[in-house]
Structures are given as structure tokens and as C-alpha cells.
Amino acid sequence: MKLHAFVAMPFGIKRDSEGNTIDFNRVYAELIKPSLEATGLDVFRADEEHRAGDIWALLK
């Protein structure tokens, strides 16, 4: 069975406490996901899952 990485993080564009814009979709797509995939993990983010239910069921 291939190992999985479930990423729970903000998504979309948000502002930090100083008013700077952070594009969390870009952070995930360009940094987090490729880094985890490079280690051989199957990666998905919470907002990419459209089914309801037990998270463990998604990993089977």
C-alpha cells in the first residue's frame, strides 16, 4: 500500500496579521505537494476531497 499525506491547511488567498497577502493554493501546489510527492507519498489536501465520511476510509 502506498503511504499517504493528508494536508490540512488554509486554502485560497488570505491576509496575515500585517496585511500581507498569502496565496495558500500556490504554497501548496508549488512547495508542499511536490516536496511530499518527491518522497513517494500520495498527497491530497482537505479541500480536494469531495466525499463526506471517515478520513481513514479515504486512505484505503
N, C-alpha and C positions, 0 to 999 in steps of 0.2 A: 504494500500500500504506500502510495506517495504521501509524504508529510505535507501538511497544510499550514498556512499562516493566515489567520483571520485578523484583519486590521480594523480596529475601532478608532476612528479619528473624526475630526470635523471635516466637512466637505463644502465645496463652493468657495466663494471669496468672502473673507471676513476681515475685520479690522482688529488690531491688537490694542492694548491699553494706551498706546501712544499715538494711535490713529494710522499706523502703517498698514497697508493692505497686504494680506497673505492669501495667495491662491492655493488652497489646500488640495484641490484637484491636481494641480501641476506638481506640487510637492510629492503627492502620492504617485502620479504617473511617471515622473522623471527621476525620482530618487528612491522612494520606499519600495515600490513594486519591483523595479528592475534589480535592486540590490537583493531582495529576498528571493526572486526567481533565479538569480545567479548562484544561489546556494542550493538550488534544486527544489525549492518549496513551491507548492501550488498556492497562489496568493489571491485572496479576494477581500474586498472591503465591505463593511456593513451595508452601505447603501447600494451595493451591486447585487445584493440578494433580494429577490422579489417574493420569495415564499415566506410564509409565516411558519413558526414552529420551533422546535428544539434545534439549537445550533449544532449539537452532536450529530443530528441526522444529516446535516449538510456535509459532514466530513467523511461519511461512509462511501 
